[in-house]
Amino acid sequence: MKNIAPFYGIKATNRKLLSVPFLQLHKTLTGNEIINLLKQSFTYQHREMHYFGLELAEKGIKKLNSSHLHDLTELVQQKSWWDTVDFIATRLIGRILATDKSNIENLNTIWTNHANLWVNRTSIIFQLKFKEKTNQHILFSNCIKHANSNQFFIQKAIGWALREYAKTHPLEVKNFVESVKLKPLSKREALKNL
């Protein structure tokens, strides 16, 4: 994990078993309380605590809304690594925006122009599970904007997002990849299943 955060060393299966009674809390908590617990979990040093907070937020996702996106964007920038960033981007931010699309354009502009690479990655992958409901213009624009990035995690995100979108729109992705100059990693990942 590149020394981003230490681990207690609890295996995922055991950690999930230990978390079960606490994850039931989501039933009695408000959206704001869930976000506050998630933020509190990120104040702990050990990664398992971050995972617990993220899993609690996912359990209570129906109580989260656009008013929580600022806090989630802040968390993307804390102790950042692909494991927590991808969870927040696709399983929290993405799910909120799938139901409330009114802020997508504005937020995407902020995220894709942000100085933080992990926020940029979020802009590229937040629609990962949208399938046919993906806003193609946003996806392709974000890929173009970051196509020249030398950051591994940006190149990989571009390829991953395009590969997922290709599951529902293969021709559009193929045409896009052929018409845009992407880094070899992004291109290879995008076309992997085509």
C-alpha positions in Angstrom: 0.0 0.0 0.0 3.0 2.3 -0.5 3.1 3.2 3.2 -0.1 5.3 2.8 -1.5 3.9 6.1 -0.5 1.0 8.4 -2.7 -2.0 8.8 -3.7 -3.9 12.0 -3.2 -7.0 9.9 -6.8 -8.3 10.1 -7.7 -10.3 7.1 -10.6 -9.0 5.0 -12.9 -11.9 5.9 -12.3 -11.5 9.6 -12.6 -7.7 9.4 -16.0 -8.0 7.7 -17.2 -10.5 10.3 -16.2 -8.2 13.1 -17.9 -5.2 11.4 -21.3 -6.9 10.9 -22.9 -5.7 14.2 -21.6 -2.2 13.8 -22.6 -1.9 10.1 -26.2 -2.4 11.3 -25.9 1.2 12.7 -26.7 2.6 9.3 -30.4 1.8 9.9 -30.7 4.3 12.8 -28.3 7.0 11.5 -29.1 10.0 9.4 -27.0 10.8 6.3 -25.1 13.5 8.1 -24.3 11.1 11.0 -23.1 8.5 8.5 -20.8 11.0 6.8 -19.5 12.2 10.2 -18.7 8.6 11.1 -17.0 8.1 7.8 -14.9 11.2 8.3 -14.1 10.1 11.8 -12.9 6.7 10.5 -10.4 8.5 8.3 -8.9 10.2 11.4 -7.6 6.8 12.5 -4.2 5.7 11.3 -5.0 2.1 10.4 -6.5 1.3 7.0 -9.1 -1.2 8.3 -10.8 1.7 10.1 -11.1 3.5 6.7 -12.6 0.4 5.2 -15.1 0.1 8.0 -16.2 3.8 7.5 -16.5 3.3 3.7 -18.6 0.1 4.2 -20.9 1.8 6.7 -21.4 4.6 4.2 -22.2 2.2 1.4 -24.7 0.4 3.6 -26.4 3.7 4.2 -26.1 5.1 0.7 -29.8 5.7 0.3 -29.5 8.3 3.1 -26.6 10.2 1.3 -27.3 12.9 -1.2 -25.6 15.7 -3.2 -25.1 17.7 0.0 -22.5 15.1 1.1 -20.4 15.3 -2.1 -18.1 18.0 -0.8 -17.2 15.8 2.2 -16.6 12.8 0.0 -14.4 14.9 -2.3 -12.4 15.9 0.7 -12.0 12.3 1.7 -10.7 11.4 -1.7 -7.7 13.6 -0.9 -7.0 12.1 2.5 -4.6 9.2 2.8 -5.2 8.7 -0.9 -4.5 5.5 -2.6 -6.5 3.6 -5.3 -8.3 1.3 -2.8 -10.2 4.1 -0.9 -10.4 6.5 -3.8 -12.0 4.0 -6.2 -14.5 3.0 -3.5 -15.5 6.6 -2.8 -15.6 7.5 -6.5 -17.7 4.5 -7.8 -19.6 3.2 -4.8 -20.5 6.4 -3.0 -20.1 9.5 -5.3 -21.2 7.5 -8.4 -24.3 6.1 -6.7 -25.3 9.5 -5.4 -24.9 11.1 -8.8 -26.7 8.2 -10.5 -29.9 9.3 -8.6 -29.3 13.1 -8.6 -27.7 14.2 -11.9 -28.4 17.9 -11.4 -24.9 18.7 -10.2 -22.9 16.4 -12.5 -21.7 19.1 -14.9 -20.6 21.6 -12.3 -18.9 19.0 -10.1 -17.2 17.3 -13.0 -15.7 20.7 -14.1 -14.3 21.2 -10.6 -13.0 17.6 -10.3 -11.4 17.3 -13.8 -9.6 20.7 -13.3 -8.6 20.0 -9.8 -4.9 20.0 -8.8 -5.2 16.7 -7.0 -4.6 13.6 -9.2 -7.0 11.5 -7.1 -9.8 14.0 -7.6 -9.0 13.9 -11.4 -9.2 10.1 -11.2 -12.6 10.4 -9.5 -13.8 12.6 -12.4 -12.8 9.8 -14.8 -14.3 6.8 -13.0 -17.3 8.0 -11.0 -19.6 6.8 -13.9 -18.0 3.4 -13.9 -21.3 1.6 -13.0 -23.6 3.8 -15.0 -23.5 1.5 -18.1 -26.0 2.8 -20.7 -26.8 5.9 -18.5 -23.2 7.1 -18.7 -22.8 10.7 -19.9 -20.6 10.0 -22.9 -19.7 13.6 -23.4 -18.4 13.9 -19.8 -16.5 10.6 -20.0 -14.8 11.3 -23.3 -14.0 14.9 -22.4 -12.4 13.9 -19.2 -10.4 11.2 -21.0 -9.2 13.8 -23.5 -8.3 16.3 -20.9 -6.1 13.8 -19.0 -4.9 11.8 -22.1 -1.3 13.2 -21.8 -0.9 12.6 -18.1 2.2 10.7 -17.1 0.5 9.5 -13.9 0.0 5.8 -13.9 -3.3 6.0 -11.9 -4.7 8.5 -14.4 -3.7 6.4 -17.4 -5.2 3.3 -15.8 -8.4 5.1 -14.9 -8.9 6.3 -18.5 -8.5 2.7 -19.7 -10.7 1.2 -17.0 -13.5 3.7 -17.6 -13.5 3.2 -21.3 -13.3 -0.6 -21.0 -16.4 -0.5 -18.7 -18.3 1.8 -21.1 -17.3 -0.5 -24.0 -19.5 -3.2 -22.4 -22.6 -1.2 -23.4 -21.2 0.9 -26.3 -18.3 -0.9 -27.9 -18.4 0.8 -31.2 -18.3 4.3 -29.6 -15.3 3.4 -27.5 -13.5 1.8 -30.4 -14.0 4.9 -32.5 -13.0 7.2 -29.7 -9.8 5.3 -29.0 -8.9 5.4 -32.7 -9.5 9.1 -33.0 -7.7 10.3 -29.8 -4.1 10.0 -28.9 -4.0 8.1 -25.6 -1.1 6.8 -23.7 -0.4 3.1 -24.5 -1.6 1.9 -21.1 -4.9 3.7 -21.4 -5.4 2.4 -24.9 -4.5 -1.2 -24.0 -6.8 -1.2 -21.0 -9.7 0.4 -23.0 -9.5 -2.2 -25.8 -8.8 -5.2 -23.7 -12.2 -6.8 -24.2 -12.9 -5.6 -27.7 
